[in-house]
Amino acid sequence: MHNTISDLGGVTGQAIIRAILAGERDPVRLAALRDRRIQASPEELWHSLRGNWKEEALFELQQAVEAYDFYGRPIAECDRRLQQYLAALPSRESVPQAPAAEVPTSRGQAGKPEVPRKVVKRKGNEPPFDIEFQQRRILGVDATTIDGIDVMTVQTVLAEVGSDLSAWKTERHWSSWLNLAPKREVSGGRVIRHTREHRTNGVGNAFRLAAQSLIRSQSSLGARFRYLRARLGGVKGVKAMARVLACLFYRLLTKGQTWVDRGTVEFELRKQQRDLAALQRKARDFGMQLVPTA
């Protein structure tokens, strides 16, 4: 059945599996339990549900479902307790909206603003209640408007540091505490030592996971991550992109700077302009000038 249904823990998968354990064997009736959101047709499901009903396989399936339900009960209890805790937290006034946030680079520079892009697709490990509403109420902003940052990332930040980021005076202090900034000792404008800290930061790891989710994103941040990954390598690229997301999150909570996305085309155009400007500077250093071809 996994050939036609990607998530066996979803509505269709659970309905069919529990119907099988209840004694149903007709593939047509089982396929009729298909949810309208399933891309596979009823005929494809019908063919996937044909086969031999072996007793040992059914016993193994029964054991798997019982284990699934066993672990699901404490998870549901955690979700209920989480809902109570979030409801008890005070509301925060909406942060005044400032001009659109600019993209910070690894050197603290900034790029042009980007179009609001909201990912509304829920993941299977998200709580069943409206956690987005509670997060917007507590933080005063909607941080999920930033590509790559979902409700689980926001929940990790909220659980670890709360809704007040005033303890970090600037985004540089914030990214340094997250272990997302290089630790360098500079003397006379030269780096004399580069220290690698081996410590774990839960919030920093959450931003790293958010950065990795941008690998196939057709957004400006997705294009930026692929560029950083190609230029710096996998590990450094993830760290650099995580810092970008952390700085955008900090600006949103402290200054109300909203994030807007103009897509990959705008990013690639700006990259070409930067490359051209660099070539022109090199040409001037050699007493030459660039001449475009016809």
C-alpha positions, -999 to 999 in steps of 0.1 A, spaced: 0 0 0 30 23 5 33 24 -33 2 45 -36 -1 62 -2 29 82 10 18 85 46 3 54 62 -3 73 94 -28 96 76 -65 94 73 -66 70 43 -38 47 55 -52 44 90 -88 38 78 -77 10 54 -53 -7 79 -79 -8 107 -105 -20 83 -82 -49 73 -77 -58 110 -114 -57 115 -118 -84 89 -125 -66 56 -108 -82 27 -126 -68 -4 -101 -45 -21 -130 -24 -37 -145 -17 -3 -111 -9 12 -103 15 -17 -136 32 -11 -121 45 22 -98 67 2 -97 104 12 -103 129 -16 -68 144 -11 -51 111 -21 -36 116 -55 -38 78 -63 -70 68 -81 -93 42 -66 -82 17 -93 -46 21 -82 -55 15 -46 -76 -15 -56 -47 -31 -74 -24 -24 -44 -48 -41 -20 -49 -74 -39 -28 -102 -25 -26 -131 -1 -38 -125 34 -13 -145 54 -20 -150 91 16 -142 102 15 -109 82 -18 -99 97 -4 -107 132 26 -86 125 3 -58 113 -18 -60 145 14 -58 166 25 -27 147 -9 -10 151 -9 -17 188 26 -2 192 15 28 171 -15 34 194 6 28 226 31 56 216 3 78 203 -15 81 237 14 98 256 20 120 225 -16 131 226 -13 138 263 18 159 257 -2 179 231 -30 185 255 -6 197 282 12 219 257 -21 234 247 -28 243 284 7 258 288 4 280 257 -31 292 267 -17 303 301 11 324 285 3 362 282 -5 378 249 19 402 234 10 433 216 15 431 179 49 444 169 46 475 148 53 466 112 86 481 99 98 481 63 105 447 48 135 429 62 167 428 42 186 395 39 217 395 62 248 379 48 276 361 66 295 394 68 266 414 83 256 430 50 221 432 36 203 426 3 171 439 -11 137 431 4 119 402 -10 71 389 -16 52 374 14 53 337 11 35 315 36 38 278 38 5 264 51 11 227 47 11 209 81 35 182 91 25 150 107 42 158 140 24 191 146 -1 192 175 -38 188 165 -49 222 179 -43 256 163 -8 261 175 -2 288 149 -28 311 165 -13 306 199 22 314 186 9 346 169 -8 356 201 22 350 223 48 365 199 28 393 184 40 383 149 36 354 125 72 340 122 61 313 97 60 339 70 97 334 67 104 305 43 119 274 60 105 284 95 75 263 104 54 261 136 78 235 151 108 258 147 88 286 163 77 263 191 113 253 198 124 290 201 94 298 222 101 269 246 138 277 249 140 315 251 104 327 253 89 357 234 113 384 246 147 386 228 158 418 246 185 398 264 205 400 231 212 436 222 218 430 185 213 402 160 251 396 162 248 388 199 218 366 190 235 346 163 267 342 184 246 328 213 230 304 189 265 292 179 258 302 143 286 329 141 323 322 137 345 327 168 374 347 155 401 367 173 411 397 152 442 418 157 452 446 134 425 437 110 439 401 107 424 369 120 449 354 144 428 326 158 396 308 148 380 289 177 356 260 171 331 256 199 317 221 204 285 229 223 248 221 217 222 248 213 186 236 208 175 268 192 205 269 169 198 233 158 162 243 151 174 270 127 198 245 111 170 221 104 149 250 90 178 259 67 181 223 54 144 224 45 151 251 19 171 228 -4 143 225 -29 124 257 -21 116 279 -51 120 311 -31 147 337 -27 159 320 5 160 286 -12 181 300 -40 204 317 -14 208 284 5 218 265 -27 243 292 -35 258 291 0 259 253 -1 277 253 -34 302 280 -23 309 269 13 301 232 13 273 213 31 280 219 68 292 256 64 264 263 40 238 251 65 253 271 93 254 303 72 218 298 61 207 291 96 222 324 107 203 342 79 170 327 92 179 335 128 186 371 120 153 374 101 135 359 131 153 384 154 144 414 132 108 402 130 103 399 168 123 430 179 116 455 150 86 441 133 105 438 100 83 416 78 99 392 53 88 392 17 101 370 -11 106 378 -48 116 343 -58 147 327 -73 147 349 -105 153 381 -84 180 364 -64 198 351 -96 195 386 -112 211 403 -81 238 376 -81 247 383 -118 248 420 -110 272 414 -81 294 392 -103 295 418 -130 304 445 -105 333 424 -92 346 418 -127 345 455 -135 365 463 -103 391 437 -113 393 452 -148 398 487 -134 426 474 -111 445 463 -143 438 495 -162 412 478 -184 375 478 -190 349 453 -199 334 455 -234 302 436 -239 300 413 -270 275 421 -297 
